[in-house]
Amino acid sequence: MRDQVRKLEAFPRDVFSEKYSQMWKQTFDNFMSQIAQIDQHVVALIDKTFSDRLNSSEGAFDLLSKFQNVRTREAIKELLTRKYDDVLKTYSHELREMERLFTEGRDSPPISKNMPPKAGSIAWARSIMGRIKAPIKKFKSKADQLMTKTFKGVALNYVKLAKDLDKGYEQVIFENWRKENTEKAIELLKKNILDKKKVGDSV
């Protein structure tokens, strides 16, 4: 590529002269051909890199954001914009996996041995919430690139699962715990702290 640039810079003739137009055209065409080849190599590299990193939507999104901060040619810029859709599709798959995990485990979630059942269930639900929330927060920073049909569908699925985890699960567990313990506390408050001994009982 440097050789082609040097040839352009050091073109020995008058580039505006009709006499040397064919020579200039050939030199310039060689330069553009080199650029096209570089574009192809960069596109192939981007495709491979994202294929390797798309096992995590958050990791792929971070990588994509770094590329977006670099000034690139228009063809590469368009490719990077299209890659947002691939990231969203990966995130959509992650949402479905988390929804499956929640559905299968909600009645008997995996709980640490040192945690009470209800607190453990809430901690488990919050861990799922954290895994789906972290990527969506980053996606919002690129709302202009992500306002596609894919993003709107993903956003709706996220909101639905988030509500199920929060209002449909965590809050229900907490309210049942609060109600149960309030009733027990009221019963205990009604009891006498000290019992009077019957007359005649030995001291």
Secondary structure, DSSP 8 states (H G I E B T S, - for coil): -HHHHHHHHT--S-TT-GGGHHHHHHHHHHHHHHHHHHHHHHHHHHHHHHHHHTT-HHHHHHHHHHHHTS---HHHHHHHHHHHHHHHHHHHHHHHHHHHHHHHHSSS----TTS-HHHHHHHHHHHHHHHHHHHHHHHGGGHHHH-SHHHHHHHHHHHHHHHHHIIIIIHHHHHHHHHHHHHHHHHHHHS-SS----TT---
